[in-house]
Amino acid sequence: HVQHREDECLYVLEGRFEFLIEAEKMEAGPGSMVYVSKGKLHTFENTGDTVGRLLLIQTPGGIYEYLLREVGKPAAEGIPDASTFTGIAAGYGMEVVPLGA
C-alpha cells in the first residue's frame, strides 16, 4: 500500500519481519525501526516462526483512527470484499496496490 499523506515508522517489538519498500527488501527483528516516507509503496510480512508485534507510528497522526473505525464496523453480510476496503482507504489517502502489480 501507499500512504499519500503520512510518513510511517514501524518498530519491531517481537518476532522477525521482512519489509519491502519500493524495490528494497530488508529483514528486521526486535528493536529495529523501519522508516517509510509518504508516497512510497511498501508492505511487510511476519517471517518468523512466532507471533510478531509491530508498533506503527504515523505523522501526521490521527487519520487512520477514523479509517479503522470505518472499516471495523460490522458488515451486514460478513466480511467486506477487498474493493470495499480499497474504496474506503482511498478516502483516507491510502492506495491499496494488488500483489504483483
Residue pairs with C-beta under 8 A, 6 or more apart in sequence:
1 41
1 42
1 43
1 89
1 94
1 95
1 96
1 97
2 39
2 40
2 41
2 42
2 94
2 95
2 97
3 36
3 38
3 39
3 58
3 93
3 94
4 38
4 39
4 93
4 94
4 95
5 38
5 60
5 63
5 92
5 93
6 38
6 58
6 59
6 60
6 61
6 63
6 64
6 93
7 35
7 36
7 37
7 38
7 58
7 59
8 35
8 36
8 38
8 42
8 56
8 57
8 58
9 33
9 34
9 35
9 36
9 56
9 57
9 58
10 17
10 19
10 33
10 34
10 36
10 44
10 54
10 55
10 56
10 57
11 32
11 33
11 54
11 55
11 56
11 57
12 28
12 29
12 30
12 31
12 32
12 33
12 34
12 52
12 53
12 54
13 30
13 53
13 54
13 55
14 30
14 50
14 51
14 52
14 53
15 29
15 30
15 46
15 48
15 50
15 51
15 52
15 53
16 27
16 28
16 29
16 46
16 47
16 48
16 52
17 27
17 28
17 29
17 44
17 45
17 46
17 47
17 48
17 52
17 54
18 25
18 26
18 27
18 28
18 44
18 45
18 47
19 25
19 26
19 27
19 28
19 34
19 42
19 43
19 44
20 42
20 43
20 44
21 34
21 36
21 40
21 41
21 42
22 40
22 41
22 42
26 34
27 47
28 34
34 44
36 42
41 97
44 54
46 52
58 64
63 92
63 93
64 92
66 92
67 88
67 89
67 92
67 94
70 88
71 80
71 85
71 88
71 89
82 96
85 96
86 96
89 95
89 96
90 96
